[in-house]
Amino acid sequence: MGFFAPHAAYATEEARAKGAQGVLDEFVGMVDLLHQAGLEVILDVVYNHTAEAGWGDRTLAWRGLDNHDYYRRQPHSPGHYDDTTGTGNTLDFAHPRVVQMAMDSLRYWVEEVGVDGFRFDLAATLGRTGHGFSTRHPFLVGITMDSLIGGSKAHRRAVGHGPRRLAGGQLPRADGGVERPLPRQGALVLAPGHGARQPSAPHGAGTRHPAGRVIGPVRPHRSPLMRGPMASVNFVACHDGFTSYDLTAYNGKHNEANGEDNRDGTDNNRSWNHGFEGETSDADINAMRRRAVRNLLGTTLLSAGTPMLLAGDEMGNTQGGNNNAYCQDNEISWLDWAWHPWQADLRASVQHVIALRRENRVLRPAEFYEGRDPHPEDESRRADSAWFTADGQPEHEDWWEDPATRVLQFMRSLSDEGERDALLIVNGSDDAATVVTPADDGSAWQIVWDSAWESPVGVPLETVEPGEDQVLEARTVRLLLSIE
């Protein structure tokens, strides 16, 4: 309804009692406090549609101001809206007044309120012209070139509706390049216990597609203007869709409480309930689900790029299978802080992997892997990246393209002295797997995390020599770091 006002329902009761200014003052104070704590604030902005719904619906603002200029029209039926957002209407970013309004709004939030950046909903809509999507759309170029907004951060929800719906991820940058986000589906395809069972997973893709998406070993779309892997946001769950736990507990959505006869929300959840729909007392199923959640979150945190976790995923939060819970202000969408012991263990696992990522730069590379050896004269130094089969041999084309490949090893290294190497092993099969550590002249390895561990607390760290066998339990991810 208002692109210059924070959502009042998120404010405290005391602030709301003071009216609109009280809500804004509290928001500004919140931003200041978060900045003092070393946190940046990214504001979710929805410029693609308004609350005025479809043609002939309620009039709140823009429809009353200038219905024909603010909303997109169907080219052959100008009396009807061109709905590319699924909400009944779409703002017309081909019109200069709409662009001006959105730019003024962005400047307001940066200059007056102090936010650090924006998350653009349905970004494809913001770059539509009368001839389709364009990365040189005036609004998209204006964001990067504006002296005030250009210095802020921009995150794009790349999806949209209609032709070229993914093109919204291709936003221009100030250096003239184009950024392309990597989709979250890759994580679900690779994560042990998921990809092999999903009817919606790509068939015949072999190892290359999911491994490249999740671990990001090479530069995608080899453009000299591409930013590094940190410009990609990796995640398996966000504000819409299943939580990470619900991905392991439900085969289908359960949105009956939303009042739309379960028609709302996506059916493409790529989830697997491990043999029972919803909550169960079966100890084996619950153990498999816990491991699957650790696989999903661990894979996200150990991938090249910027990880994003949905609030509550680190403690196994559930929405009861509701994948469109925006309309629920109750136990469905709330976080329950009364934990079971397994939830505390899960949080400890997430903390442990985050600490490993923070302490070892090899787990958060600033540049794309190229598969090159920066020290060819030193046989004890490893290449910046290399793939290996379960028997420790270098990858080959048949292995890459084989859809039955479920065990892989990925080795990472940095050219810097004193930095540890990393070896990530994935066993996505339903059985334990014997894996041969790649034989080389490098240092020995230490097992620092395994998704088979219910908790990392108190687990003794084993040492593995190059060329030595090790056994991974079914559906697990294991991380090894070289011994300094």
C-alpha positions as CSV (number, residue, x, y, z in Angstrom):
1,M,0.0,0.0,0.0
2,G,2.8,2.4,0.9
3,F,6.3,2.3,-0.4
4,F,7.5,4.8,2.1
5,A,6.3,3.2,5.3
6,P,7.4,0.1,7.3
7,H,4.8,-2.7,7.9
8,A,3.1,-1.4,11.1
9,A,2.1,-4.9,12.3
10,Y,5.8,-5.7,12.9
11,A,6.1,-2.8,15.4
12,T,5.6,-3.1,19.2
13,E,2.2,-2.3,20.6
14,E,3.7,0.8,22.3
15,A,5.0,2.1,19.0
16,R,1.7,1.5,17.2
17,A,-0.2,3.4,19.9
18,K,1.8,6.5,18.9
19,G,0.7,6.3,15.3
20,A,2.7,6.2,12.1
21,Q,5.5,8.4,13.4
22,G,5.9,6.1,16.4
23,V,6.2,3.1,14.1
24,L,8.8,4.8,11.9
25,D,10.8,6.1,14.9
26,E,11.0,2.6,16.3
27,F,12.2,1.2,12.9
28,V,14.9,3.9,12.7
29,G,15.9,3.1,16.3
30,M,16.1,-0.7,15.4
31,V,18.4,0.0,12.4
32,D,20.7,2.1,14.7
33,L,20.9,-0.6,17.3
34,L,21.6,-3.3,14.7
35,H,24.3,-1.2,13.2
36,Q,25.9,-0.8,16.7
37,A,25.8,-4.6,17.0
38,G,27.7,-4.9,13.7
39,L,24.7,-6.1,11.7
40,E,23.5,-4.7,8.3
41,V,19.9,-4.3,7.5
42,I,18.5,-5.5,4.2
43,L,14.9,-4.3,3.5
44,D,12.5,-6.5,1.6
45,V,10.8,-4.3,-1.0
46,V,7.9,-5.3,-3.3
47,Y,7.7,-2.8,-6.1
48,N,6.3,-5.3,-8.6
49,H,2.6,-5.1,-7.5
50,T,0.3,-3.4,-5.0
51,A,-2.5,-4.4,-2.7
52,E,-5.1,-3.1,-5.1
53,A,-5.5,-6.6,-6.6
54,G,-7.2,-7.2,-10.0
55,W,-9.2,-5.1,-12.3
56,G,-12.4,-3.7,-10.6
57,D,-11.1,-4.5,-7.1
58,R,-10.6,-2.0,-4.3
59,T,-9.0,1.4,-4.9
60,L,-6.4,2.4,-2.3
61,A,-3.8,4.6,-4.0
62,W,-2.3,4.2,-7.4
63,R,-5.5,3.1,-9.1
64,G,-7.2,6.3,-7.9
65,L,-4.2,8.4,-8.9
66,D,-3.7,7.2,-12.4
67,N,-5.0,3.7,-13.2
68,H,-3.8,3.6,-16.8
69,D,-0.2,4.8,-16.2
70,Y,0.7,2.9,-13.0
71,Y,-0.5,-0.6,-14.1
72,R,0.5,-2.8,-17.0
73,R,-2.2,-3.5,-19.6
74,Q,-2.6,-6.5,-21.8
75,P,-1.5,-5.4,-25.3
76,H,-4.5,-6.7,-27.1
77,S,-7.0,-6.0,-24.3
78,P,-6.1,-2.6,-22.7
79,G,-9.2,-2.9,-20.4
80,H,-7.5,-5.7,-18.5
81,Y,-4.4,-5.8,-16.4
82,D,-1.3,-7.8,-17.6
83,D,-0.8,-9.8,-14.4
84,T,2.8,-11.2,-14.4
85,T,3.0,-11.3,-10.6
86,G,0.1,-13.7,-9.7
87,T,-1.6,-11.0,-7.5
88,G,-4.0,-9.5,-10.0
89,N,-1.9,-6.5,-11.0
90,T,1.6,-5.5,-12.1
91,L,3.1,-2.1,-11.8
92,D,4.3,-0.7,-15.2
93,F,8.0,-0.1,-15.0
94,A,7.9,1.0,-18.7
95,H,6.4,4.2,-17.4
96,P,8.8,6.9,-16.1
97,R,6.5,7.9,-13.2
98,V,6.6,4.3,-11.9
99,V,10.4,4.3,-12.1
100,Q,10.6,7.7,-10.4
101,M,8.3,6.5,-7.6
102,A,10.4,3.4,-6.9
103,M,13.7,5.3,-7.1
104,D,12.4,8.0,-4.7
105,S,11.3,5.2,-2.3
106,L,14.8,3.5,-2.4
107,R,16.5,6.8,-1.7
108,Y,14.2,7.5,1.2
109,W,15.0,4.2,2.9
110,V,18.8,4.7,2.5
111,E,19.0,8.4,3.3
112,E,16.2,8.9,5.9
113,V,16.0,5.5,7.5
114,G,19.6,4.2,7.1
115,V,19.1,0.7,5.7
116,D,22.1,-0.9,4.0
117,G,20.4,-2.6,1.0
118,F,17.4,-4.2,-0.5
119,R,15.9,-7.5,-1.4
120,F,13.8,-7.1,-4.6
121,D,10.8,-9.3,-4.9
122,L,10.1,-10.7,-8.3
123,A,13.0,-8.8,-9.8
124,A,12.1,-9.8,-13.4
125,T,9.1,-7.6,-13.3
126,L,11.2,-4.5,-12.5
127,G,13.1,-4.9,-15.8
128,R,10.2,-5.3,-18.2
129,T,9.8,-3.0,-21.1
130,G,7.2,-3.0,-23.8
131,H,9.4,-5.6,-25.6
132,G,10.2,-7.9,-22.7
133,F,12.9,-8.0,-20.0
134,S,16.0,-5.9,-20.5
135,T,19.1,-5.7,-18.3
136,R,19.5,-2.1,-19.6
137,H,16.1,-1.1,-18.3
138,P,16.1,2.5,-16.9
139,F,15.2,1.3,-13.4
140,L,17.9,-1.3,-13.2
141,V,20.5,1.0,-14.6
142,G,19.3,3.8,-12.3
143,I,19.8,1.6,-9.2
144,T,23.5,1.0,-10.1
145,M,24.3,4.5,-11.3
146,D,22.5,6.5,-8.5
147,S,25.0,8.2,-6.3
148,L,23.0,7.2,-3.1
149,I,21.5,3.9,-4.0
150,G,24.5,2.6,-6.0
151,G,26.5,2.1,-2.8
152,S,23.9,-0.1,-1.2
153,K,23.6,-3.9,-1.5
154,A,21.1,-5.5,-3.8
155,H,19.6,-9.0,-3.5
156,R,17.3,-10.3,-6.2
157,R,14.6,-12.9,-6.0
158,A,15.2,-14.0,-9.6
159,V,11.9,-15.7,-10.3
160,G,8.9,-14.1,-11.9
161,H,5.9,-15.1,-14.1
162,G,5.6,-15.2,-17.8
163,P,8.3,-15.3,-20.5
164,R,12.0,-15.3,-19.4
165,R,10.8,-15.4,-15.8
166,L,14.3,-16.2,-14.5
167,A,15.9,-13.3,-16.2
168,G,15.4,-11.1,-13.2
169,G,18.6,-12.5,-11.7
170,Q,20.5,-10.8,-14.5
171,L,20.8,-7.4,-13.0
172,P,23.4,-4.9,-14.4
173,R,26.3,-3.8,-12.2
174,A,28.1,-0.5,-12.1
175,D,31.0,-2.1,-14.0
176,G,28.7,-3.1,-16.9
177,G,28.6,-6.8,-15.9
178,V,25.7,-9.0,-15.1
179,E,25.1,-11.1,-12.0
180,R,23.4,-14.4,-12.1
181,P,22.3,-16.1,-8.9
182,L,22.6,-19.9,-8.5
183,P,19.3,-21.7,-7.8
184,R,18.6,-23.5,-4.5
185,Q,17.4,-26.6,-6.3
186,G,20.9,-27.8,-6.8
187,A,21.4,-28.3,-3.1
188,L,18.3,-30.5,-2.9
189,V,19.5,-32.6,-5.8
190,L,22.9,-33.3,-4.3
191,A,22.0,-33.5,-0.6
192,P,22.1,-37.1,0.5
193,G,18.6,-38.5,0.9
194,H,17.0,-36.1,-1.4
195,G,18.0,-36.1,-5.1
196,A,17.6,-39.8,-5.8
197,R,14.0,-39.7,-4.7
198,Q,12.6,-36.6,-6.2
199,P,10.4,-37.0,-9.3
200,S,11.1,-33.3,-10.1
201,A,14.9,-33.7,-10.0
202,P,16.6,-33.4,-13.4
203,H,17.1,-36.8,-15.0
204,G,20.3,-37.8,-16.7
205,A,22.1,-34.8,-15.3
206,G,24.8,-36.9,-13.7
207,T,27.1,-35.4,-11.0
208,R,28.0,-32.2,-12.9
209,H,24.7,-30.2,-12.4
210,P,24.2,-30.5,-8.7
211,A,27.9,-30.5,-7.8
212,G,28.5,-27.4,-9.8
213,R,25.5,-25.7,-8.3
214,V,26.3,-26.4,-4.7
215,I,30.1,-26.4,-4.4
216,G,30.7,-23.9,-7.2
217,P,34.2,-25.1,-8.1
218,V,34.5,-23.1,-11.4
219,R,33.5,-19.8,-12.8
220,P,30.0,-19.9,-14.3
221,H,29.2,-18.1,-17.5
222,R,32.9,-17.3,-17.9
223,S,32.6,-13.5,-18.1
224,P,35.6,-11.4,-17.2
225,L,33.3,-9.1,-15.4
226,M,31.8,-11.7,-13.1
227,R,32.2,-11.1,-9.4
228,G,33.5,-13.9,-7.2
229,P,31.4,-16.7,-5.7
230,M,30.5,-14.6,-2.6
231,A,28.1,-12.7,-4.9
232,S,25.9,-15.8,-5.1
233,V,23.5,-16.4,-2.2
234,N,23.2,-20.2,-1.4
235,F,20.1,-21.5,0.4
236,V,17.7,-24.4,0.6
237,A,14.9,-22.7,2.5
238,C,13.6,-19.2,2.7
239,H,10.4,-17.3,3.8
240,D,8.2,-19.1,1.3
241,G,8.3,-22.9,0.8
242,F,9.1,-25.6,3.2
243,T,11.4,-25.1,6.2
244,S,14.5,-27.4,6.0
245,Y,12.9,-29.8,8.5
246,D,9.6,-29.9,6.6
247,L,11.6,-30.8,3.5
248,T,12.4,-34.1,5.3
249,A,9.0,-34.7,6.8
250,Y,6.4,-34.0,4.1
251,N,6.0,-35.1,0.6
252,G,3.3,-32.6,-0.1
253,K,2.1,-29.2,1.1
254,H,-0.5,-28.9,3.9
255,N,-1.9,-25.4,3.5
256,E,-5.5,-26.1,4.5
257,A,-5.3,-23.5,7.3
258,N,-4.7,-20.8,4.7
259,G,-8.3,-20.9,3.6
260,E,-7.7,-21.7,-0.1
261,D,-8.5,-25.4,-0.1
262,N,-4.7,-26.2,-0.3
263,R,-4.5,-24.6,-3.8
264,D,-2.0,-22.0,-2.8
265,G,1.7,-22.6,-2.5
266,T,4.0,-24.5,-4.9
267,D,3.7,-28.2,-5.5
268,N,7.4,-28.4,-6.6
269,N,8.9,-28.9,-3.1
270,R,11.6,-31.5,-3.9
271,S,10.9,-32.9,-0.4
272,W,10.9,-36.5,1.0
273,N,9.1,-37.6,4.1
274,H,11.4,-40.6,4.7
275,G,8.5,-43.0,4.7
276,F,5.8,-41.3,6.8
277,E,3.9,-38.0,6.2
278,G,4.3,-35.6,9.1
279,E,5.3,-36.1,12.7
280,T,6.0,-39.7,13.8
281,S,7.3,-41.5,16.8
282,D,9.3,-43.9,14.7
283,A,12.9,-43.6,16.0
284,D,14.5,-44.7,12.7
285,I,12.6,-42.2,10.6
286,N,13.3,-39.4,13.0
287,A,17.0,-40.2,12.9
288,M,17.1,-40.2,9.1
289,R,15.3,-36.9,9.1
290,R,17.7,-35.3,11.5
291,R,20.6,-36.4,9.4
292,A,18.9,-35.1,6.3
293,V,18.6,-31.7,7.9
294,R,22.2,-31.7,8.8
295,N,23.1,-32.6,5.2
296,L,21.0,-29.7,3.8
297,L,22.4,-27.1,6.2
298,G,25.9,-28.5,6.1
299,T,26.0,-28.5,2.3
300,T,24.7,-24.9,2.3
301,L,27.4,-23.7,4.8
302,L,30.2,-25.5,3.0
303,S,29.5,-24.3,-0.5
304,A,31.4,-21.6,-2.2
305,G,29.3,-18.4,-1.9
306,T,27.3,-16.6,0.7
307,P,25.1,-19.0,2.8
308,M,21.7,-17.9,3.9
309,L,19.8,-19.8,6.6
310,L,16.1,-19.4,7.2
311,A,15.4,-18.3,10.8
312,G,14.6,-21.5,12.8
313,D,16.2,-24.0,10.5
314,E,19.2,-24.2,12.8
315,M,16.9,-25.6,15.5
316,G,14.6,-27.8,13.3
317,N,11.6,-25.5,13.1
318,T,8.5,-26.8,11.4
319,Q,5.4,-25.2,9.9
320,G,3.5,-28.5,9.9
321,G,4.0,-28.8,6.1
322,N,2.6,-25.4,5.3
323,N,4.7,-23.9,2.5
324,N,2.9,-20.6,2.2
325,A,2.5,-19.5,5.8
326,Y,2.7,-15.7,5.2
327,C,-0.9,-15.3,6.3
328,Q,-0.5,-17.2,9.6
329,D,0.3,-15.3,12.8
330,N,0.1,-18.3,15.1
331,E,2.0,-21.5,16.0
332,I,2.3,-22.4,12.3
333,S,4.7,-19.5,11.6
334,W,6.0,-18.7,15.1
335,L,9.4,-20.1,16.4
336,D,9.0,-22.5,19.3
337,W,11.9,-21.9,21.7
338,A,11.0,-24.9,23.9
339,W,13.5,-27.3,22.3
340,H,13.8,-31.1,22.4
341,P,17.3,-32.4,23.0
342,W,17.8,-33.1,19.2
343,Q,17.1,-29.5,18.4
344,A,19.9,-28.3,20.7
345,D,22.2,-30.9,19.0
346,L,21.2,-29.5,15.6
347,R,22.0,-26.0,16.7
348,A,25.4,-27.1,18.0
349,S,26.1,-28.8,14.6
350,V,25.3,-25.6,12.8
351,Q,27.4,-23.5,15.1
352,H,30.3,-25.9,14.6
353,V,30.2,-25.8,10.8
354,I,29.8,-22.0,10.9
355,A,32.9,-21.8,13.1
356,L,34.9,-24.0,10.7
357,R,33.9,-21.8,7.8
358,R,34.9,-18.6,9.7
359,E,38.3,-20.0,10.8
360,N,39.3,-21.5,7.4
361,R,39.3,-19.3,4.3
362,V,39.4,-22.3,2.1
363,L,35.8,-22.9,3.0
364,R,34.8,-19.3,1.9
365,P,36.8,-18.6,-1.3
366,A,36.8,-15.1,-2.7
367,E,37.6,-16.4,-6.2
368,F,36.2,-19.2,-8.4
369,Y,38.0,-22.5,-8.5
370,E,39.8,-23.1,-11.8
371,G,41.3,-26.5,-11.2
372,R,44.9,-25.2,-11.6
373,D,48.0,-25.9,-9.6
374,P,49.5,-22.6,-8.3
375,H,52.7,-24.4,-7.1
376,P,53.6,-27.0,-9.8
377,E,57.2,-27.2,-8.6
378,D,56.1,-28.3,-5.1
379,E,54.5,-31.8,-5.1
380,S,53.3,-31.4,-1.5
381,R,51.1,-28.5,-2.5
382,R,47.6,-29.3,-3.9
383,A,45.7,-27.7,-6.8
384,D,43.1,-25.1,-6.0
385,S,40.4,-27.7,-6.7
386,A,40.1,-31.3,-7.8
387,W,37.3,-33.9,-8.0
388,F,37.9,-37.5,-7.1
389,T,35.9,-40.7,-7.4
390,A,35.1,-43.0,-4.4
391,D,38.3,-45.0,-5.0
392,G,40.4,-41.8,-4.9
393,Q,41.0,-41.5,-8.6
394,P,40.7,-38.2,-10.5
395,E,37.3,-37.6,-12.0
396,H,36.6,-38.6,-15.6
397,E,33.8,-37.8,-18.1
398,D,31.9,-41.1,-17.7
399,W,31.8,-40.6,-13.9
400,W,30.6,-37.0,-14.3
401,E,27.8,-37.9,-16.6
402,D,26.6,-41.1,-14.8
403,P,23.3,-40.4,-13.0
404,A,24.0,-43.3,-10.7
405,T,27.1,-41.6,-9.2
406,R,26.3,-41.0,-5.5
407,V,29.7,-40.8,-3.9
408,L,32.1,-37.9,-4.7
409,Q,35.1,-36.1,-3.2
410,F,36.0,-32.5,-3.7
411,M,39.4,-31.1,-2.7
412,R,40.1,-27.4,-2.2
413,S,43.3,-25.5,-1.6
414,L,44.5,-22.0,-1.4
415,S,47.9,-20.7,-2.6
416,D,48.5,-18.9,0.7
417,E,51.0,-20.4,3.1
418,G,49.5,-21.5,6.4
419,E,46.0,-22.1,5.1
420,R,44.6,-25.6,5.5
421,D,43.4,-27.7,2.6
422,A,39.8,-29.1,2.6
423,L,38.4,-32.4,1.4
424,L,34.6,-32.6,1.2
425,I,33.1,-36.1,0.8
426,V,29.5,-36.8,-0.1
427,N,27.9,-40.3,0.2
428,G,24.5,-39.9,-1.2
429,S,23.8,-43.6,-1.4
430,D,21.5,-45.7,0.9
431,D,24.5,-47.8,2.1
432,A,27.7,-47.2,3.9
433,A,30.6,-46.5,1.4
434,T,34.3,-47.2,1.6
435,V,36.1,-44.2,0.3
436,V,39.8,-44.0,-0.6
437,T,41.4,-40.6,0.3
438,P,43.2,-39.3,-2.7
439,A,46.9,-40.4,-2.6
440,D,49.3,-37.5,-2.9
441,D,52.3,-35.9,-1.2
442,G,50.3,-33.5,0.8
443,S,49.7,-33.5,4.6
444,A,47.4,-35.9,6.5
445,W,43.8,-35.1,7.0
446,Q,41.6,-34.6,10.1
447,I,37.9,-35.4,10.2
448,V,36.4,-32.2,11.6
449,W,32.7,-32.8,10.9
450,D,30.4,-35.6,9.7
451,S,26.7,-35.3,9.3
452,A,26.4,-38.7,10.9
453,W,27.3,-37.1,14.2
454,E,24.1,-36.1,16.1
455,S,26.3,-33.5,17.8
456,P,29.9,-32.5,17.3
457,V,30.4,-31.8,21.0
458,G,33.0,-34.1,22.5
459,V,33.7,-36.1,19.3
460,P,37.4,-37.1,19.0
461,L,38.9,-36.0,15.8
462,E,40.4,-38.9,13.7
463,T,43.4,-38.6,11.4
464,V,43.3,-40.0,7.9
465,E,46.5,-40.4,5.7
466,P,46.5,-39.8,1.9
467,G,45.6,-43.1,0.2
468,E,43.9,-44.5,3.3
469,D,40.5,-46.0,3.3
470,Q,37.7,-44.5,5.4
471,V,34.0,-45.6,5.8
472,L,31.1,-43.1,5.5
473,E,27.7,-44.0,6.8
474,A,24.8,-43.9,4.4
475,R,23.6,-40.4,3.3
476,T,26.3,-38.4,4.9
477,V,28.6,-35.4,4.2
478,R,32.1,-35.4,5.8
479,L,34.6,-32.6,6.0
480,L,38.3,-33.1,6.4
481,L,40.9,-30.4,6.9
482,S,44.6,-30.9,6.4
483,I,46.8,-31.1,9.5
484,E,48.9,-27.9,9.7
